[in-house]
Amino acid sequence: MKKHLLPVILLLLGNTINAQQDLFALAGKDSPRIEFSDFRAMNANGTSGQSIFGVSSEAKVVSQSRKTSVTEDKTSYNHAQAMTLAALAYDYSGDNLVYMPMFSSNIYVLNQKTKEITLIENTVARVTSCDINSHITRMTTGYDGNMYALNNSGTQFIQISKKNNQYSVNDLGIITDDAENGKNSFTAMETGFGGDMIADADNNFYVFSTSGNVFKVSTKELKAKFIGKISGLPETYSVNGAAVNSKGEVVIASAKGAPMYEVSLNDLEAKQLSGESNLHIYDLASKYFVNDRATAVNVFANLDVYPTKVDEHFIYINVNDKSVKGNIKINVFDISGKTVLTQRLSVKEGNLNQQVDLKTLVTGSYIVNITDESGKALLNKKILITE
């Protein structure tokens, strides 16, 4: 038992390996107005990586409800490549990007591999183009595997769930100010509007306003508590994107042509990243969470386990890294540290996408530990098995 637990404990408590960040950006053109450019990966230092899909890309849009391709009106706000895209989340159950136009209730899911876009006709969100309060400007993935979206004034907190490859949308209610917020109101435009949000390992959310104010949102009480204002930013900096990097720190970005910053939630002090200085980013997304060392420990950037919310009795082990060779060993531990499942898989030429059956495991939290042939830990990731 101790032999198996040692690499897990060491990695969870103090591994210092600097895994590559896995951030996605909804980027805009160098323009004074909101003007979508592309979805792109972002490098660890704040420079642009690969462009995934752009405003000029050929888009095949398929309606989830009608199960057929649709032709959208490109002169409206309601289409997959609208100028006013401003909310983005990462669906790690399928390596998809989920996003919404600012002036629309439509939800889109971009498959990064096929580039096909699924339109989710959302009748739950009440977005009106002329009502700035109703615009969806913040999205993120929760620790439970669902995606969440929030409008400017907090009057609609939307949950986007996926089961059997079908997405559904629920309205969770209205988020209100904590009684102690005072002048730092979550629902007031000058202190609370815009920005983005991230999640922690307890499925709480942190909302960042454009002014740099930070609010912690409890999903149980639907209250937003002001926890402080980011320091170290230029006076004119507009916070429009936020995501958690592989170190567990928050990365923020601006739509107004500026560099990216790294922010610790412990002191809310911003430190400029060394990358590009004229980025126009409307939203950021990632697969990481605050206060989750199990998810953050990953020696190889292209080795992953998904989904982390397991409702269909299996997970996928995905490897796309030529430095991973030979056999790998999968150990699954329950919360007491007991090994409940062991399996060996063969990686060929650095590639593997293998389903692992979890039907024998009961509902609860587990740690998936992957090691190479020598016993070196490659990844630890927490999963939640639901009914």
VMD Tcl script that draws the C-alpha trace (Angstrom):
set ca {
  {0.00 0.00 0.00}
  {2.69 2.51 1.00}
  {4.61 1.78 -2.17}
  {1.63 2.79 -4.29}
  {0.64 5.80 -2.20}
  {4.08 7.40 -1.93}
  {4.20 8.97 -5.42}
  {0.64 10.22 -5.03}
  {1.27 11.83 -1.65}
  {4.53 13.43 -2.74}
  {2.97 14.89 -5.85}
  {-0.17 16.09 -4.13}
  {1.70 17.80 -1.31}
  {4.68 19.34 -2.98}
  {5.56 18.54 -6.55}
  {7.40 21.46 -8.11}
  {7.37 20.35 -11.73}
  {6.31 23.27 -13.86}
  {3.74 21.75 -16.19}
  {2.87 23.66 -19.31}
  {-0.16 25.87 -19.00}
  {-3.25 24.83 -20.86}
  {-5.11 28.07 -21.54}
  {-7.53 28.89 -24.32}
  {-8.32 32.44 -25.39}
  {-11.24 34.03 -27.17}
  {-9.23 36.68 -28.97}
  {-10.26 39.86 -30.75}
  {-8.87 42.04 -33.46}
  {-6.82 45.17 -32.76}
  {-9.92 47.35 -32.78}
  {-11.60 49.83 -30.39}
  {-14.81 47.82 -30.58}
  {-15.59 44.18 -29.79}
  {-14.55 42.25 -32.90}
  {-13.92 38.50 -32.70}
  {-10.74 37.21 -34.31}
  {-10.18 33.58 -33.27}
  {-9.96 30.95 -30.56}
  {-6.35 30.19 -29.75}
  {-4.13 28.33 -27.32}
  {-1.96 30.51 -25.07}
  {1.60 29.75 -24.04}
  {2.81 29.85 -20.44}
  {4.43 33.28 -20.72}
  {1.42 35.02 -22.27}
  {2.21 34.64 -25.95}
  {-0.21 33.34 -28.55}
  {-0.01 29.71 -29.52}
  {-1.90 27.79 -32.19}
  {-5.01 29.36 -33.71}
  {-7.83 26.85 -33.36}
  {-10.73 28.46 -35.22}
  {-11.23 31.95 -36.59}
  {-13.75 34.43 -37.88}
  {-12.91 33.46 -41.47}
  {-12.88 29.70 -40.90}
  {-15.44 27.59 -42.70}
  {-18.09 26.75 -40.14}
  {-20.35 23.72 -40.19}
  {-23.05 24.35 -37.60}
  {-25.31 21.48 -36.51}
  {-28.43 22.02 -34.41}
  {-28.54 19.70 -31.40}
  {-32.35 19.74 -31.25}
  {-32.96 19.42 -35.00}
  {-30.00 17.07 -35.58}
  {-29.20 18.70 -38.89}
  {-26.90 21.35 -40.35}
  {-28.25 24.88 -40.16}
  {-27.55 28.08 -42.07}
  {-27.21 31.08 -39.78}
  {-27.82 34.75 -40.50}
  {-24.33 36.27 -40.57}
  {-25.74 39.80 -40.31}
  {-27.19 39.10 -36.85}
  {-25.71 38.65 -33.38}
  {-27.01 35.07 -33.32}
  {-24.39 33.09 -35.17}
  {-21.29 31.03 -34.43}
  {-18.77 33.63 -35.65}
  {-20.46 36.79 -34.41}
  {-18.28 39.83 -33.70}
  {-19.50 39.98 -30.12}
  {-18.23 36.66 -28.73}
  {-17.18 37.26 -25.14}
  {-17.74 34.15 -23.00}
  {-15.74 30.90 -23.18}
  {-15.41 27.63 -21.21}
  {-13.56 24.35 -21.76}
  {-15.54 21.10 -21.85}
  {-12.92 18.53 -20.88}
  {-15.30 15.60 -21.37}
  {-14.84 16.00 -25.11}
  {-12.00 18.51 -25.57}
  {-14.53 21.06 -26.77}
  {-14.77 24.84 -26.45}
  {-18.15 26.10 -25.28}
  {-18.99 29.74 -25.93}
  {-21.73 32.36 -26.26}
  {-22.14 35.63 -28.16}
  {-22.66 38.59 -25.83}
  {-25.98 39.69 -27.34}
  {-27.44 36.23 -27.85}
  {-28.79 33.32 -25.82}
  {-27.31 30.79 -28.26}
  {-24.72 28.38 -26.91}
  {-22.11 26.90 -29.26}
  {-19.81 23.90 -28.81}
  {-16.69 23.80 -30.99}
  {-15.09 20.39 -31.50}
  {-11.37 21.20 -31.67}
  {-10.56 18.17 -33.82}
  {-13.33 18.18 -36.42}
  {-14.06 21.95 -36.22}
  {-17.76 21.12 -36.28}
  {-19.92 23.43 -34.18}
  {-23.00 22.29 -32.28}
  {-25.72 24.88 -31.74}
  {-27.61 24.50 -28.46}
  {-30.85 26.40 -28.84}
  {-31.03 27.87 -25.37}
  {-34.50 28.89 -24.24}
  {-33.45 29.30 -20.60}
  {-31.21 32.38 -20.80}
  {-33.12 35.62 -21.29}
  {-30.65 37.76 -23.23}
  {-31.86 41.00 -24.79}
  {-29.44 42.83 -27.11}
  {-30.46 46.27 -25.79}
  {-30.27 45.29 -22.09}
  {-26.66 45.33 -20.88}
  {-27.71 43.71 -17.59}
  {-28.73 40.51 -19.40}
  {-25.56 40.01 -21.47}
  {-23.61 36.80 -20.73}
  {-20.01 37.92 -20.14}
  {-18.59 35.21 -17.85}
  {-18.22 31.47 -18.37}
  {-16.15 28.72 -16.80}
  {-16.10 24.99 -16.11}
  {-17.03 23.90 -12.59}
  {-15.23 21.19 -10.66}
  {-18.31 18.99 -11.13}
  {-17.70 18.94 -14.90}
  {-20.59 21.24 -15.80}
  {-20.13 24.57 -17.53}
  {-21.47 27.74 -15.92}
  {-22.39 31.14 -17.35}
  {-23.35 34.37 -15.64}
  {-24.85 37.59 -16.91}
  {-23.63 41.07 -16.03}
  {-26.01 41.79 -13.18}
  {-26.07 38.27 -11.73}
  {-29.79 37.80 -12.38}
  {-29.15 34.60 -14.34}
  {-26.68 31.93 -13.26}
  {-26.76 29.26 -15.97}
  {-25.59 25.64 -15.74}
  {-24.75 23.78 -18.96}
  {-24.66 20.02 -18.38}
  {-23.69 17.16 -20.67}
  {-24.97 13.60 -20.55}
  {-24.93 10.99 -23.31}
  {-23.33 13.62 -25.56}
  {-26.36 15.88 -25.20}
  {-26.19 19.32 -23.59}
  {-28.93 20.74 -21.39}
  {-29.32 24.17 -19.78}
  {-30.67 25.07 -16.34}
  {-31.24 28.41 -14.63}
  {-29.82 28.17 -11.09}
  {-31.24 31.48 -9.92}
  {-30.17 35.00 -8.99}
  {-26.83 35.82 -7.35}
  {-27.13 38.68 -4.87}
  {-24.68 40.80 -2.88}
  {-23.36 39.70 0.47}
  {-24.62 42.06 3.18}
  {-21.05 43.21 3.95}
  {-20.13 44.23 0.38}
  {-21.08 47.84 0.91}
  {-19.99 50.11 -1.94}
  {-18.23 47.19 -3.65}
  {-21.48 45.88 -5.06}
  {-21.52 42.79 -7.26}
  {-24.62 44.03 -9.06}
  {-23.47 47.62 -9.75}
  {-21.96 48.45 -13.11}
  {-19.01 50.47 -11.79}
  {-17.82 47.66 -9.47}
  {-19.32 44.37 -10.59}
  {-20.11 44.15 -14.31}
  {-18.22 42.31 -17.05}
  {-15.00 40.40 -16.53}
  {-14.90 36.62 -16.18}
  {-15.06 33.83 -13.60}
  {-13.14 30.75 -12.46}
  {-13.91 27.77 -10.20}
  {-12.21 26.11 -7.26}
  {-12.08 22.46 -6.15}
  {-15.06 23.00 -3.82}
  {-17.20 24.17 -6.74}
  {-17.21 27.76 -5.55}
  {-16.72 30.48 -8.15}
  {-14.63 33.64 -8.22}
  {-15.97 36.45 -10.40}
  {-13.59 39.14 -11.69}
  {-15.15 42.45 -12.74}
  {-13.62 44.62 -15.44}
  {-12.48 47.05 -12.74}
  {-10.44 44.32 -10.99}
  {-12.82 43.66 -8.11}
  {-13.01 39.99 -7.09}
  {-16.08 38.29 -5.60}
  {-16.39 34.77 -4.22}
  {-19.71 33.16 -5.13}
  {-21.14 30.38 -3.01}
  {-23.30 28.08 -5.09}
  {-25.22 26.97 -2.01}
  {-26.31 30.46 -0.94}
  {-26.05 32.21 -4.33}
  {-24.28 35.10 -2.59}
  {-21.34 37.08 -3.97}
  {-18.89 38.21 -1.28}
  {-16.35 40.92 -2.11}
  {-12.85 39.68 -1.26}
  {-10.72 42.50 -2.64}
  {-9.37 44.36 -5.64}
  {-6.43 43.25 -7.76}
  {-3.30 45.34 -7.17}
  {-0.38 45.90 -9.52}
  {-2.43 46.55 -12.67}
  {-2.21 49.73 -14.78}
  {-4.97 52.16 -13.87}
  {-6.71 51.76 -17.23}
  {-6.48 47.96 -17.33}
  {-9.78 46.21 -18.11}
  {-10.06 42.63 -16.81}
  {-11.99 40.68 -19.45}
  {-10.62 37.14 -19.22}
  {-9.62 34.90 -16.32}
  {-8.53 31.25 -16.08}
  {-6.49 29.05 -13.74}
  {-3.08 27.89 -14.95}
  {-1.29 24.62 -14.21}
  {0.29 26.12 -11.07}
  {-3.11 26.92 -9.60}
  {-2.69 30.68 -10.11}
  {-5.14 32.91 -11.96}
  {-4.18 34.41 -15.31}
  {-6.08 37.51 -16.41}
  {-6.26 39.23 -19.79}
  {-7.71 42.40 -21.26}
  {-9.73 43.22 -24.38}
  {-8.05 46.61 -24.72}
  {-4.62 45.63 -26.03}
  {-2.47 44.76 -23.02}
  {-0.24 41.99 -21.62}
  {-1.52 39.13 -19.48}
  {-0.94 38.99 -15.72}
  {-0.72 36.20 -13.16}
  {-2.67 36.76 -9.94}
  {-2.61 34.86 -6.65}
  {-5.93 34.65 -4.84}
  {-4.01 34.78 -1.55}
  {-3.03 38.44 -1.93}
  {-4.61 39.50 -5.28}
  {-1.26 40.88 -6.42}
  {-0.80 40.92 -10.20}
  {2.54 40.11 -11.86}
  {2.96 40.80 -15.55}
  {3.79 37.86 -17.79}
  {6.66 38.28 -20.20}
  {4.69 37.59 -23.38}
  {2.89 39.82 -25.85}
  {1.99 43.35 -24.80}
  {-0.87 44.04 -27.22}
  {-3.27 41.16 -26.73}
  {-7.01 41.71 -27.23}
  {-8.62 38.87 -25.27}
  {-12.33 38.79 -24.45}
  {-12.29 35.62 -22.38}
  {-9.98 32.85 -21.12}
  {-10.66 29.20 -20.31}
  {-8.71 26.23 -18.95}
  {-9.08 22.77 -17.44}
  {-7.54 23.74 -14.09}
  {-9.07 24.76 -10.77}
  {-8.02 26.77 -7.73}
  {-6.91 24.71 -4.70}
  {-6.74 21.45 -6.64}
  {-3.24 20.00 -6.51}
  {-4.44 16.62 -7.77}
  {-5.56 18.15 -11.04}
  {-2.53 20.41 -11.40}
  {0.13 17.68 -11.16}
  {0.90 16.64 -14.71}
  {4.44 15.94 -15.87}
  {3.41 15.74 -19.52}
  {1.26 18.45 -21.07}
  {-0.42 16.04 -23.49}
  {-1.45 13.31 -21.07}
  {-4.89 13.54 -19.56}
  {-7.84 11.75 -17.96}
  {-11.41 12.76 -18.80}
  {-14.16 13.28 -17.90}
  {-13.58 14.16 -14.25}
  {-17.31 14.01 -13.57}
  {-18.08 10.38 -14.43}
  {-21.74 9.53 -14.99}
  {-21.36 6.82 -17.64}
  {-19.07 4.39 -15.74}
  {-15.91 4.97 -17.77}
  {-13.05 7.40 -18.30}
  {-10.64 7.94 -21.17}
  {-6.86 7.92 -20.86}
  {-5.45 10.18 -23.56}
  {-1.77 10.40 -24.49}
  {-0.37 12.52 -27.29}
  {3.29 12.85 -26.36}
  {6.19 11.00 -27.99}
  {8.18 11.12 -24.75}
  {5.66 8.71 -23.20}
  {6.73 5.24 -24.32}
  {5.95 1.60 -23.62}
  {3.42 0.56 -21.00}
  {1.75 2.83 -18.49}
  {0.03 1.73 -15.30}
  {-3.31 3.10 -14.16}
  {-4.03 2.98 -10.42}
  {-7.30 4.30 -9.02}
  {-7.37 5.11 -5.28}
  {-10.40 5.85 -3.15}
  {-10.36 8.69 -0.59}
  {-8.87 6.40 2.08}
  {-5.88 5.60 -0.15}
  {-6.99 2.06 -0.98}
  {-6.25 0.80 -4.51}
  {-9.61 -0.05 -6.07}
  {-8.57 -0.59 -9.68}
  {-5.35 -1.31 -11.57}
  {-4.85 -1.55 -15.33}
  {-1.89 -1.52 -17.72}
  {-2.09 0.13 -21.13}
  {0.33 0.15 -24.05}
  {1.34 3.48 -25.62}
  {2.37 3.22 -29.27}
  {4.43 6.02 -30.83}
  {3.33 8.42 -28.11}
  {-0.38 8.02 -28.81}
  {-3.20 6.44 -26.85}
  {-6.91 7.08 -26.41}
  {-8.20 4.21 -24.30}
  {-11.47 3.75 -22.44}
  {-11.18 2.40 -18.88}
  {-14.23 0.72 -17.35}
  {-15.22 1.91 -13.84}
  {-18.44 -0.08 -13.44}
  {-17.19 -1.79 -10.27}
  {-16.71 1.54 -8.45}
  {-19.39 3.15 -6.31}
  {-20.35 6.82 -6.22}
  {-17.66 9.05 -4.72}
  {-14.30 10.78 -5.23}
  {-11.19 8.98 -6.48}
  {-7.61 9.75 -7.55}
  {-6.42 8.39 -10.90}
  {-2.65 7.85 -10.78}
  {-0.68 7.11 -13.96}
  {2.93 5.88 -13.85}
  {5.43 4.76 -16.49}
  {7.22 1.40 -16.61}
  {9.81 2.52 -14.05}
  {7.11 3.61 -11.58}
  {7.62 7.34 -12.17}
  {4.39 9.26 -11.62}
  {3.16 11.01 -14.77}
  {-0.24 12.31 -13.68}
  {-2.62 12.41 -10.73}
  {-6.15 13.57 -11.28}
  {-9.22 13.64 -9.08}
  {-12.46 12.29 -10.52}
  {-16.00 12.22 -9.17}
  {-18.21 9.22 -9.94}
  {-21.91 10.10 -9.86}
  {-24.99 7.93 -10.12}
}
mol new
graphics top color blue
foreach p $ca { graphics top sphere $p radius 0.5 }
foreach p [lrange $ca 0 end-1] q [lrange $ca 1 end] { graphics top cylinder $p $q radius 0.2 }
display resetview
